[in-house]
Amino acid sequence: MITVREVRTSRDIKEFIELPLRMYKNVWQFVPPLYADEKKLLRSGGCTSVADAVFYLAEKDGRTVGRIQGIHQKQYNDLHGTKELRFTRFDAIDDPEVSRALFSALEAWGRERGLTDIVGPLGYSDLDREGLLIEGFSENSTFEEQYNFDYYGALIEDAGFKKDLDWLEFELTAPEKKNPMLERVAQRALELNGLHIADTNMPKKKYIERYGDSFFDCLDECYSKLYGTVPLTPEQRREILDQFMLIVNIKLAVFICDKDDKVVAFGLCLPGIGDAVKKSGGRLTLPALIKLFSAAARPKVMDLALIAVRPEYQSSGINAVLINGLVDMLCSGVVERCETNLNLETNTAVMSQWKYFTARQHKRRRAYRKTLE
């Protein structure tokens, strides 16, 4: 018999966090989130100023066999006139009865709130892990994205979901020969638009204090029309800075600013830290911290976290500055490859930039949708 219960106790929280750690213990592709961040989220109940949340566990024969989180992202629904419920943190054994029970409980929670559709996997914002892996199961995951077994898609479709859209992921390495025009176009674009690249010769804290707010303003403006995105609240901005302060290497950031030092475009790479936190299950043990700091200081793999250009500069050639900087990093030999993370399958403008690299499309993720009857 399968039972589903809401996460309420300390024991429930522990089970919710550790279920995927047990399921993927011997799966080298899986990268756990930071244990402390997950614990903090569940202890808070997952609710924020702009969202309500619920967490469920499924048990069968006295054993935890599944989990799921639901998010009522009120901010997104208010902005877009929708009544959507998001699901995320879905994990289950290969048993349709388990997944059906989890989704049934979550859908009932959504109906109680007057919601009409359920979509996911989606988090609170575009900066959370999102999408279900449907291609690329033999590829290593990045820290920013979730790995899952190949049967998850069938479980979700069995529960009545259909494809909403896909994201593609690419591995970028240095081109066989750098395009000689790229650097000239990049330099000319800066000159014609009266822009400059932000100086990184300062302490990290000072750099973030100087450009942090302008960076987030640029991010919110540029991502406002992308799938599932919402403006980041001041609380979310602080949390993101706290989470990534340890690993951000400002030498891997290209912030393009106007004469008033306002960020008008940026390309932000993060050191690939996935391998550093695998063995510890996302716990920041001393060995994990040593690996993490080593990866941050001398990255062999970069994760392309974010790239954006404000609308008024999108036809100005400024994108060449960002791409040229990334090409130079890869051509230097210090960094071996770059993971693009998620590109919307319809975002041809971004994916067309990968022609300047040796690019391999190696993963695909999917968002699903279902009408709540």
C-alpha atoms as a printed R data frame, in Angstrom:
    type eleno elety resid chain resno      x      y       z
1   ATOM     1    CA   MET     A     1  0.000  0.000   0.000
2   ATOM     2    CA   ILE     A     2  1.232  3.485  -0.890
3   ATOM     3    CA   THR     A     3  0.722  6.364   1.501
4   ATOM     4    CA   VAL     A     4  1.511 10.024   0.868
5   ATOM     5    CA   ARG     A     5  2.037 12.493   3.683
6   ATOM     6    CA   GLU     A     6  3.023 16.127   3.924
7   ATOM     7    CA   VAL     A     7  6.500 16.889   5.243
8   ATOM     8    CA   ARG     A     8  6.099 18.277   8.770
9   ATOM     9    CA   THR     A     9  8.659 16.827  11.173
10  ATOM    10    CA   SER     A    10 12.460 16.892  11.391
11  ATOM    11    CA   ARG     A    11 12.468 13.229  10.405
12  ATOM    12    CA   ASP     A    12 10.343 14.031   7.340
13  ATOM    13    CA   ILE     A    13 12.761 16.790   6.333
14  ATOM    14    CA   LYS     A    14 15.700 14.409   6.628
15  ATOM    15    CA   GLU     A    15 13.901 11.792   4.527
16  ATOM    16    CA   PHE     A    16 12.974 14.338   1.865
17  ATOM    17    CA   ILE     A    17 16.565 15.529   1.493
18  ATOM    18    CA   GLU     A    18 18.223 12.126   1.672
19  ATOM    19    CA   LEU     A    19 15.936 10.093  -0.595
20  ATOM    20    CA   PRO     A    20 17.711 11.191  -3.815
21  ATOM    21    CA   LEU     A    21 21.090 10.792  -2.106
22  ATOM    22    CA   ARG     A    22 20.253  7.124  -1.533
23  ATOM    23    CA   MET     A    23 18.710  6.620  -4.965
24  ATOM    24    CA   TYR     A    24 21.718  8.088  -6.804
25  ATOM    25    CA   LYS     A    25 24.460  6.926  -4.447
26  ATOM    26    CA   ASN     A    26 26.335  5.010  -7.149
27  ATOM    27    CA   VAL     A    27 25.346  7.197 -10.103
28  ATOM    28    CA   TRP     A    28 28.414  9.266 -11.000
29  ATOM    29    CA   GLN     A    29 26.464 11.695 -13.208
30  ATOM    30    CA   PHE     A    30 24.323 12.923 -10.293
31  ATOM    31    CA   VAL     A    31 25.306 16.191  -8.582
32  ATOM    32    CA   PRO     A    32 23.489 16.924  -5.304
33  ATOM    33    CA   PRO     A    33 22.451 20.409  -4.249
34  ATOM    34    CA   LEU     A    34 24.056 21.762  -1.103
35  ATOM    35    CA   TYR     A    35 22.638 19.869   1.865
36  ATOM    36    CA   ALA     A    36 22.487 22.960   4.094
37  ATOM    37    CA   ASP     A    37 20.524 24.938   1.485
38  ATOM    38    CA   GLU     A    38 17.951 22.143   1.151
39  ATOM    39    CA   LYS     A    39 17.631 21.858   4.921
40  ATOM    40    CA   LYS     A    40 17.137 25.603   5.294
41  ATOM    41    CA   LEU     A    41 14.429 25.577   2.605
42  ATOM    42    CA   LEU     A    42 12.453 22.748   4.168
43  ATOM    43    CA   ARG     A    43 12.766 24.067   7.715
44  ATOM    44    CA   SER     A    44 11.256 27.347   6.516
45  ATOM    45    CA   GLY     A    45  8.339 25.485   4.938
46  ATOM    46    CA   GLY     A    46  9.394 26.680   1.495
47  ATOM    47    CA   CYS     A    47  7.112 29.723   1.584
48  ATOM    48    CA   THR     A    48  8.337 33.162   0.551
49  ATOM    49    CA   SER     A    49  6.817 36.602   0.179
50  ATOM    50    CA   VAL     A    50  5.746 35.698  -3.367
51  ATOM    51    CA   ALA     A    51  5.106 31.944  -3.205
52  ATOM    52    CA   ASP     A    52  3.479 29.209  -1.145
53  ATOM    53    CA   ALA     A    53  4.883 25.686  -1.090
54  ATOM    54    CA   VAL     A    54  4.188 22.147   0.034
55  ATOM    55    CA   PHE     A    55  6.378 19.018   0.263
56  ATOM    56    CA   TYR     A    56  5.158 15.410   0.090
57  ATOM    57    CA   LEU     A    57  6.728 12.012   0.771
58  ATOM    58    CA   ALA     A    58  5.455  8.660  -0.517
59  ATOM    59    CA   GLU     A    59  5.913  5.423   1.438
60  ATOM    60    CA   LYS     A    60  5.446  1.802   0.401
61  ATOM    61    CA   ASP     A    61  5.911 -1.145   2.753
62  ATOM    62    CA   GLY     A    62  7.429  1.151   5.391
63  ATOM    63    CA   ARG     A    63 10.016  2.566   3.000
64  ATOM    64    CA   THR     A    64 10.259  6.051   1.481
65  ATOM    65    CA   VAL     A    65  9.867  5.617  -2.276
66  ATOM    66    CA   GLY     A    66  9.099  9.085  -3.614
67  ATOM    67    CA   ARG     A    67  8.962 12.817  -3.003
68  ATOM    68    CA   ILE     A    68  7.690 15.991  -4.641
69  ATOM    69    CA   GLN     A    69  7.430 19.723  -3.956
70  ATOM    70    CA   GLY     A    70  4.666 22.011  -5.151
71  ATOM    71    CA   ILE     A    71  5.031 25.781  -5.571
72  ATOM    72    CA   HIS     A    72  2.232 28.286  -5.965
73  ATOM    73    CA   GLN     A    73  4.275 31.065  -7.568
74  ATOM    74    CA   LYS     A    74  1.785 33.884  -6.927
75  ATOM    75    CA   GLN     A    75  4.082 36.548  -8.367
76  ATOM    76    CA   TYR     A    76  4.275 34.763 -11.747
77  ATOM    77    CA   ASN     A    77  0.543 34.112 -11.848
78  ATOM    78    CA   ASP     A    78 -0.267 37.737 -11.028
79  ATOM    79    CA   LEU     A    79  2.115 39.048 -13.702
80  ATOM    80    CA   HIS     A    80  0.839 36.723 -16.443
81  ATOM    81    CA   GLY     A    81 -2.807 36.257 -15.491
82  ATOM    82    CA   THR     A    82 -2.354 32.508 -15.034
83  ATOM    83    CA   LYS     A    83 -3.360 30.005 -12.346
84  ATOM    84    CA   GLU     A    84 -0.412 27.627 -12.465
85  ATOM    85    CA   LEU     A    85  0.965 25.221  -9.899
86  ATOM    86    CA   ARG     A    86  4.636 24.289 -10.280
87  ATOM    87    CA   PHE     A    87  6.162 20.944  -9.340
88  ATOM    88    CA   THR     A    88  9.815 20.341  -8.570
89  ATOM    89    CA   ARG     A    89 12.089 18.060  -6.527
90  ATOM    90    CA   PHE     A    90 10.301 15.032  -7.969
91  ATOM    91    CA   ASP     A    91 11.985 11.701  -7.335
92  ATOM    92    CA   ALA     A    92 10.460  8.232  -7.279
93  ATOM    93    CA   ILE     A    93 11.196  4.579  -7.792
94  ATOM    94    CA   ASP     A    94 10.118  3.098 -11.121
95  ATOM    95    CA   ASP     A    95  6.527  2.469 -10.047
96  ATOM    96    CA   PRO     A    96  3.646  4.389 -11.695
97  ATOM    97    CA   GLU     A    97  1.463  3.900  -8.611
98  ATOM    98    CA   VAL     A    98  3.973  5.877  -6.539
99  ATOM    99    CA   SER     A    99  4.211  8.789  -8.986
100 ATOM   100    CA   ARG     A   100  0.442  8.864  -9.487
101 ATOM   101    CA   ALA     A   101 -0.085  9.063  -5.723
102 ATOM   102    CA   LEU     A   102  2.406 11.936  -5.399
103 ATOM   103    CA   PHE     A   103  0.900 13.939  -8.254
104 ATOM   104    CA   SER     A   104 -2.629 13.230  -7.022
105 ATOM   105    CA   ALA     A   105 -1.817 14.707  -3.607
106 ATOM   106    CA   LEU     A   106 -0.130 17.729  -5.154
107 ATOM   107    CA   GLU     A   107 -2.930 18.342  -7.643
108 ATOM   108    CA   ALA     A   108 -5.505 18.279  -4.823
109 ATOM   109    CA   TRP     A   109 -3.434 20.926  -3.004
110 ATOM   110    CA   GLY     A   110 -3.463 23.044  -6.151
111 ATOM   111    CA   ARG     A   111 -7.207 22.737  -6.694
112 ATOM   112    CA   GLU     A   112 -7.824 23.901  -3.124
113 ATOM   113    CA   ARG     A   113 -6.073 27.138  -4.143
114 ATOM   114    CA   GLY     A   114 -8.086 27.577  -7.315
115 ATOM   115    CA   LEU     A   115 -5.199 26.663  -9.639
116 ATOM   116    CA   THR     A   116 -6.037 25.262 -13.069
117 ATOM   117    CA   ASP     A   117 -2.743 23.949 -14.510
118 ATOM   118    CA   ILE     A   118  0.333 22.149 -13.206
119 ATOM   119    CA   VAL     A   119  3.718 22.643 -14.881
120 ATOM   120    CA   GLY     A   120  7.265 21.547 -14.216
121 ATOM   121    CA   PRO     A   121  9.809 20.705 -13.169
122 ATOM   122    CA   LEU     A   122 10.105 24.426 -12.323
123 ATOM   123    CA   GLY     A   123 11.428 26.139  -9.208
124 ATOM   124    CA   TYR     A   124 10.738 29.485  -7.606
125 ATOM   125    CA   SER     A   125 12.666 31.344 -10.313
126 ATOM   126    CA   ASP     A   126 14.662 30.755 -13.481
127 ATOM   127    CA   LEU     A   127 17.813 30.439 -11.355
128 ATOM   128    CA   ASP     A   128 16.591 27.231  -9.682
129 ATOM   129    CA   ARG     A   129 17.086 23.765 -11.112
130 ATOM   130    CA   GLU     A   130 14.451 23.154 -13.769
131 ATOM   131    CA   GLY     A   131 13.501 20.761 -16.525
132 ATOM   132    CA   LEU     A   132 13.498 16.968 -16.650
133 ATOM   133    CA   LEU     A   133 16.464 15.328 -18.342
134 ATOM   134    CA   ILE     A   134 15.197 13.344 -21.357
135 ATOM   135    CA   GLU     A   135 18.441 13.043 -23.385
136 ATOM   136    CA   GLY     A   136 22.051 12.825 -22.250
137 ATOM   137    CA   PHE     A   137 21.819 10.355 -19.386
138 ATOM   138    CA   SER     A   138 25.460  9.324 -19.836
139 ATOM   139    CA   GLU     A   139 26.676 12.915 -19.501
140 ATOM   140    CA   ASN     A   140 27.967 14.485 -16.299
141 ATOM   141    CA   SER     A   141 25.599 16.970 -14.675
142 ATOM   142    CA   THR     A   142 26.448 20.511 -13.709
143 ATOM   143    CA   PHE     A   143 25.873 21.851 -10.214
144 ATOM   144    CA   GLU     A   144 23.107 24.107 -11.530
145 ATOM   145    CA   GLU     A   145 20.973 21.324 -13.019
146 ATOM   146    CA   GLN     A   146 19.303 18.139 -11.782
147 ATOM   147    CA   TYR     A   147 20.085 14.618 -12.968
148 ATOM   148    CA   ASN     A   148 17.317 12.013 -13.117
149 ATOM   149    CA   PHE     A   149 16.853  8.411 -14.206
150 ATOM   150    CA   ASP     A   150 15.585  7.794 -17.723
151 ATOM   151    CA   TYR     A   151 12.247  6.357 -16.549
152 ATOM   152    CA   TYR     A   152 11.064  9.633 -14.957
153 ATOM   153    CA   GLY     A   153  9.605 10.921 -18.230
154 ATOM   154    CA   ALA     A   154  7.375  7.855 -18.565
155 ATOM   155    CA   LEU     A   155  6.157  8.274 -14.973
156 ATOM   156    CA   ILE     A   156  5.248 11.912 -15.571
157 ATOM   157    CA   GLU     A   157  3.491 11.153 -18.863
158 ATOM   158    CA   ASP     A   158  1.640  8.279 -17.187
159 ATOM   159    CA   ALA     A   159  0.269 10.850 -14.737
160 ATOM   160    CA   GLY     A   160 -1.314 12.721 -17.644
161 ATOM   161    CA   PHE     A   161  1.342 15.311 -18.513
162 ATOM   162    CA   LYS     A   162  2.297 16.476 -22.007
163 ATOM   163    CA   LYS     A   163  5.348 18.329 -23.277
164 ATOM   164    CA   ASP     A   164  5.230 22.088 -22.779
165 ATOM   165    CA   LEU     A   165  8.712 22.910 -24.124
166 ATOM   166    CA   ASP     A   166 12.334 21.723 -24.193
167 ATOM   167    CA   TRP     A   167 15.687 23.204 -23.323
168 ATOM   168    CA   LEU     A   168 18.927 22.188 -25.065
169 ATOM   169    CA   GLU     A   169 22.374 22.071 -23.488
170 ATOM   170    CA   PHE     A   170 25.716 22.336 -25.262
171 ATOM   171    CA   GLU     A   171 29.321 21.554 -24.462
172 ATOM   172    CA   LEU     A   172 31.653 24.233 -25.831
173 ATOM   173    CA   THR     A   173 35.366 23.808 -26.448
174 ATOM   174    CA   ALA     A   174 37.890 26.023 -28.207
175 ATOM   175    CA   PRO     A   175 37.341 26.430 -31.957
176 ATOM   176    CA   GLU     A   176 39.876 24.857 -34.285
177 ATOM   177    CA   LYS     A   177 40.581 28.370 -35.523
178 ATOM   178    CA   LYS     A   178 39.371 31.583 -33.927
179 ATOM   179    CA   ASN     A   179 37.298 33.848 -36.183
180 ATOM   180    CA   PRO     A   180 39.603 36.876 -36.759
181 ATOM   181    CA   MET     A   181 36.616 39.220 -37.158
182 ATOM   182    CA   LEU     A   182 35.220 38.493 -33.693
183 ATOM   183    CA   GLU     A   183 37.734 40.525 -31.714
184 ATOM   184    CA   ARG     A   184 37.571 43.482 -34.126
185 ATOM   185    CA   VAL     A   185 33.752 43.554 -34.007
186 ATOM   186    CA   ALA     A   186 33.851 43.341 -30.213
187 ATOM   187    CA   GLN     A   187 36.242 46.271 -29.853
188 ATOM   188    CA   ARG     A   188 34.354 48.380 -32.387
189 ATOM   189    CA   ALA     A   189 31.025 47.701 -30.634
190 ATOM   190    CA   LEU     A   190 32.410 49.020 -27.347
191 ATOM   191    CA   GLU     A   191 33.755 52.166 -29.010
192 ATOM   192    CA   LEU     A   192 30.612 52.977 -31.014
193 ATOM   193    CA   ASN     A   193 28.326 52.535 -28.018
194 ATOM   194    CA   GLY     A   194 30.499 54.322 -25.485
195 ATOM   195    CA   LEU     A   195 30.763 51.236 -23.302
196 ATOM   196    CA   HIS     A   196 33.515 49.592 -21.298
197 ATOM   197    CA   ILE     A   197 34.203 46.282 -19.570
198 ATOM   198    CA   ALA     A   198 33.996 46.542 -15.794
199 ATOM   199    CA   ASP     A   199 37.381 46.446 -14.088
200 ATOM   200    CA   THR     A   200 37.943 43.244 -12.084
201 ATOM   201    CA   ASN     A   201 41.120 44.444 -10.368
202 ATOM   202    CA   MET     A   202 39.466 44.840  -6.994
203 ATOM   203    CA   PRO     A   203 38.351 42.598  -4.125
204 ATOM   204    CA   LYS     A   204 35.388 40.362  -4.934
205 ATOM   205    CA   LYS     A   205 33.208 41.937  -2.239
206 ATOM   206    CA   LYS     A   206 33.789 45.448  -3.592
207 ATOM   207    CA   TYR     A   207 33.065 44.289  -7.161
208 ATOM   208    CA   ILE     A   208 29.749 42.753  -6.091
209 ATOM   209    CA   GLU     A   209 28.814 45.838  -4.058
210 ATOM   210    CA   ARG     A   210 29.524 48.067  -7.062
211 ATOM   211    CA   TYR     A   211 27.797 46.053  -9.768
212 ATOM   212    CA   GLY     A   212 25.442 43.630  -7.969
213 ATOM   213    CA   ASP     A   213 22.212 45.645  -8.066
214 ATOM   214    CA   SER     A   214 22.771 46.778 -11.649
215 ATOM   215    CA   PHE     A   215 23.514 43.174 -12.646
216 ATOM   216    CA   PHE     A   216 20.220 41.933 -11.177
217 ATOM   217    CA   ASP     A   217 18.297 44.821 -12.793
218 ATOM   218    CA   CYS     A   218 19.787 43.862 -16.164
219 ATOM   219    CA   LEU     A   219 18.981 40.191 -15.551
220 ATOM   220    CA   ASP     A   220 15.342 40.892 -14.681
221 ATOM   221    CA   GLU     A   221 14.841 43.104 -17.737
222 ATOM   222    CA   CYS     A   222 16.477 40.716 -20.201
223 ATOM   223    CA   TYR     A   223 14.828 37.545 -18.880
224 ATOM   224    CA   SER     A   224 11.353 39.003 -18.346
225 ATOM   225    CA   LYS     A   225  9.855 37.359 -21.446
226 ATOM   226    CA   LEU     A   226 11.506 33.946 -21.060
227 ATOM   227    CA   TYR     A   227  9.570 30.866 -20.035
228 ATOM   228    CA   GLY     A   228  8.634 30.706 -16.357
229 ATOM   229    CA   THR     A   229 10.706 33.696 -15.246
230 ATOM   230    CA   VAL     A   230  9.830 36.245 -12.581
231 ATOM   231    CA   PRO     A   231 11.664 39.322 -11.285
232 ATOM   232    CA   LEU     A   232 13.869 38.457  -8.328
233 ATOM   233    CA   THR     A   233 12.796 39.842  -4.971
234 ATOM   234    CA   PRO     A   234 15.375 41.614  -2.741
235 ATOM   235    CA   GLU     A   235 15.329 38.505  -0.541
236 ATOM   236    CA   GLN     A   236 16.104 36.227  -3.500
237 ATOM   237    CA   ARG     A   237 18.911 38.521  -4.634
238 ATOM   238    CA   ARG     A   238 20.554 38.301  -1.203
239 ATOM   239    CA   GLU     A   239 20.151 34.517  -1.089
240 ATOM   240    CA   ILE     A   240 21.753 34.096  -4.522
241 ATOM   241    CA   LEU     A   241 24.726 36.236  -3.521
242 ATOM   242    CA   ASP     A   242 25.098 34.274  -0.268
243 ATOM   243    CA   GLN     A   243 24.942 30.930  -2.083
244 ATOM   244    CA   PHE     A   244 27.515 31.753  -4.738
245 ATOM   245    CA   MET     A   245 29.849 34.129  -2.887
246 ATOM   246    CA   LEU     A   246 32.255 31.269  -2.120
247 ATOM   247    CA   ILE     A   247 32.670 30.124  -5.710
248 ATOM   248    CA   VAL     A   248 32.203 33.241  -7.829
249 ATOM   249    CA   ASN     A   249 35.445 34.117  -9.604
250 ATOM   250    CA   ILE     A   250 35.093 37.670 -10.920
251 ATOM   251    CA   LYS     A   251 37.813 36.968 -13.480
252 ATOM   252    CA   LEU     A   252 35.231 34.728 -15.174
253 ATOM   253    CA   ALA     A   253 32.668 37.550 -15.352
254 ATOM   254    CA   VAL     A   254 32.315 40.046 -18.186
255 ATOM   255    CA   PHE     A   255 30.147 42.993 -17.175
256 ATOM   256    CA   ILE     A   256 29.717 45.621 -19.894
257 ATOM   257    CA   CYS     A   257 28.830 49.057 -18.532
258 ATOM   258    CA   ASP     A   258 27.861 52.469 -19.848
259 ATOM   259    CA   LYS     A   259 29.491 55.784 -18.852
260 ATOM   260    CA   ASP     A   260 27.539 55.762 -15.571
261 ATOM   261    CA   ASP     A   261 28.790 52.244 -14.718
262 ATOM   262    CA   LYS     A   262 25.337 50.775 -15.290
263 ATOM   263    CA   VAL     A   263 25.485 47.131 -16.421
264 ATOM   264    CA   VAL     A   264 23.980 46.885 -19.912
265 ATOM   265    CA   ALA     A   265 25.169 43.360 -20.734
266 ATOM   266    CA   PHE     A   266 26.953 40.516 -18.994
267 ATOM   267    CA   GLY     A   267 28.311 37.043 -19.357
268 ATOM   268    CA   LEU     A   268 28.747 35.179 -16.078
269 ATOM   269    CA   CYS     A   269 30.601 31.891 -15.853
270 ATOM   270    CA   LEU     A   270 30.874 29.838 -12.683
271 ATOM   271    CA   PRO     A   271 33.593 27.282 -11.941
272 ATOM   272    CA   GLY     A   272 32.274 23.772 -12.440
273 ATOM   273    CA   ILE     A   273 31.997 22.521  -8.843
274 ATOM   274    CA   GLY     A   274 29.771 19.492  -9.426
275 ATOM   275    CA   ASP     A   275 32.506 16.914  -8.879
276 ATOM   276    CA   ALA     A   276 33.607 18.671  -5.670
277 ATOM   277    CA   VAL     A   277 30.330 18.016  -3.836
278 ATOM   278    CA   LYS     A   278 29.402 14.560  -5.158
279 ATOM   279    CA   LYS     A   279 31.128 12.354  -2.603
280 ATOM   280    CA   SER     A   280 29.897 14.334   0.405
281 ATOM   281    CA   GLY     A   281 26.264 14.302  -0.733
282 ATOM   282    CA   GLY     A   282 26.276 18.081  -0.904
283 ATOM   283    CA   ARG     A   283 27.581 18.507   2.634
284 ATOM   284    CA   LEU     A   284 30.370 21.067   2.993
285 ATOM   285    CA   THR     A   285 32.801 18.773   4.761
286 ATOM   286    CA   LEU     A   286 36.450 19.722   4.976
287 ATOM   287    CA   PRO     A   287 37.464 17.506   1.996
288 ATOM   288    CA   ALA     A   288 34.536 18.900  -0.010
289 ATOM   289    CA   LEU     A   289 35.527 22.478   0.818
290 ATOM   290    CA   ILE     A   290 39.108 21.820  -0.258
291 ATOM   291    CA   LYS     A   291 37.874 20.419  -3.586
292 ATOM   292    CA   LEU     A   292 35.418 23.280  -3.980
293 ATOM   293    CA   PHE     A   293 37.996 26.012  -3.398
294 ATOM   294    CA   SER     A   294 40.418 24.248  -5.735
295 ATOM   295    CA   ALA     A   295 37.778 24.073  -8.476
296 ATOM   296    CA   ALA     A   296 36.897 27.735  -7.932
297 ATOM   297    CA   ALA     A   297 40.510 28.900  -8.052
298 ATOM   298    CA   ARG     A   298 41.670 26.714 -10.963
299 ATOM   299    CA   PRO     A   299 38.600 25.665 -12.962
300 ATOM   300    CA   LYS     A   300 39.001 23.153 -15.761
301 ATOM   301    CA   VAL     A   301 35.290 23.291 -16.562
302 ATOM   302    CA   MET     A   302 33.136 26.405 -16.605
303 ATOM   303    CA   ASP     A   303 29.377 26.567 -16.338
304 ATOM   304    CA   LEU     A   304 27.856 29.379 -18.356
305 ATOM   305    CA   ALA     A   305 25.457 30.581 -15.707
306 ATOM   306    CA   LEU     A   306 23.916 33.648 -17.329
307 ATOM   307    CA   ILE     A   307 24.287 35.792 -20.434
308 ATOM   308    CA   ALA     A   308 22.186 38.829 -21.307
309 ATOM   309    CA   VAL     A   309 22.131 42.091 -23.268
310 ATOM   310    CA   ARG     A   310 19.641 44.876 -22.535
311 ATOM   311    CA   PRO     A   311 17.087 45.235 -25.371
312 ATOM   312    CA   GLU     A   312 18.380 48.616 -26.589
313 ATOM   313    CA   TYR     A   313 21.825 47.095 -27.212
314 ATOM   314    CA   GLN     A   314 20.798 43.756 -28.731
315 ATOM   315    CA   SER     A   315 21.509 44.840 -32.312
316 ATOM   316    CA   SER     A   316 24.661 46.772 -31.494
317 ATOM   317    CA   GLY     A   317 27.215 43.963 -31.747
318 ATOM   318    CA   ILE     A   318 27.792 43.897 -27.969
319 ATOM   319    CA   ASN     A   319 27.178 40.146 -27.918
320 ATOM   320    CA   ALA     A   320 30.517 39.839 -29.755
321 ATOM   321    CA   VAL     A   321 32.283 41.180 -26.656
322 ATOM   322    CA   LEU     A   322 30.797 38.427 -24.480
323 ATOM   323    CA   ILE     A   323 31.450 35.655 -26.998
324 ATOM   324    CA   ASN     A   324 34.992 36.862 -27.670
325 ATOM   325    CA   GLY     A   325 35.785 36.800 -23.959
326 ATOM   326    CA   LEU     A   326 34.532 33.223 -23.681
327 ATOM   327    CA   VAL     A   327 36.451 32.123 -26.783
328 ATOM   328    CA   ASP     A   328 39.648 33.662 -25.364
329 ATOM   329    CA   MET     A   329 39.231 31.760 -22.095
330 ATOM   330    CA   LEU     A   330 38.852 28.457 -23.905
331 ATOM   331    CA   CYS     A   331 41.680 29.168 -26.352
332 ATOM   332    CA   SER     A   332 44.016 29.987 -23.456
333 ATOM   333    CA   GLY     A   333 43.982 26.300 -22.462
334 ATOM   334    CA   VAL     A   334 43.457 27.139 -18.800
335 ATOM   335    CA   VAL     A   335 39.802 26.125 -19.067
336 ATOM   336    CA   GLU     A   336 39.107 22.956 -21.050
337 ATOM   337    CA   ARG     A   337 35.392 23.275 -21.756
338 ATOM   338    CA   CYS     A   338 32.243 25.185 -20.972
339 ATOM   339    CA   GLU     A   339 28.741 23.887 -20.233
340 ATOM   340    CA   THR     A   340 26.025 26.218 -21.513
341 ATOM   341    CA   ASN     A   341 23.311 24.824 -19.225
342 ATOM   342    CA   LEU     A   342 19.768 25.501 -20.474
343 ATOM   343    CA   ASN     A   343 18.924 27.159 -23.812
344 ATOM   344    CA   LEU     A   344 15.249 27.349 -24.756
345 ATOM   345    CA   GLU     A   345 14.730 25.307 -27.925
346 ATOM   346    CA   THR     A   346 13.139 28.396 -29.501
347 ATOM   347    CA   ASN     A   347 15.983 30.754 -28.530
348 ATOM   348    CA   THR     A   348 17.847 30.612 -31.833
349 ATOM   349    CA   ALA     A   349 19.477 33.994 -31.164
350 ATOM   350    CA   VAL     A   350 21.492 32.549 -28.288
351 ATOM   351    CA   MET     A   351 22.213 29.172 -29.880
352 ATOM   352    CA   SER     A   352 23.492 30.816 -33.071
353 ATOM   353    CA   GLN     A   353 26.419 32.188 -31.027
354 ATOM   354    CA   TRP     A   354 27.808 28.689 -30.464
355 ATOM   355    CA   LYS     A   355 29.029 28.644 -34.093
356 ATOM   356    CA   TYR     A   356 32.160 30.453 -32.851
357 ATOM   357    CA   PHE     A   357 33.112 27.360 -30.808
358 ATOM   358    CA   THR     A   358 33.424 23.638 -31.263
359 ATOM   359    CA   ALA     A   359 29.935 22.881 -29.966
360 ATOM   360    CA   ARG     A   360 28.228 19.602 -29.095
361 ATOM   361    CA   GLN     A   361 24.538 19.458 -28.193
362 ATOM   362    CA   HIS     A   362 24.585 16.723 -25.566
363 ATOM   363    CA   LYS     A   363 21.542 17.107 -23.301
364 ATOM   364    CA   ARG     A   364 17.871 17.938 -23.552
365 ATOM   365    CA   ARG     A   365 15.454 18.813 -20.760
366 ATOM   366    CA   ARG     A   366 11.687 19.094 -20.816
367 ATOM   367    CA   ALA     A   367  8.957 21.008 -19.006
368 ATOM   368    CA   TYR     A   368  5.566 19.295 -18.813
369 ATOM   369    CA   ARG     A   369  2.027 20.625 -18.438
370 ATOM   370    CA   LYS     A   370 -1.307 19.201 -17.347
371 ATOM   371    CA   THR     A   371 -4.743 20.748 -16.899
372 ATOM   372    CA   LEU     A   372 -6.219 20.219 -13.429
373 ATOM   373    CA   GLU     A   373 -9.717 18.840 -13.870
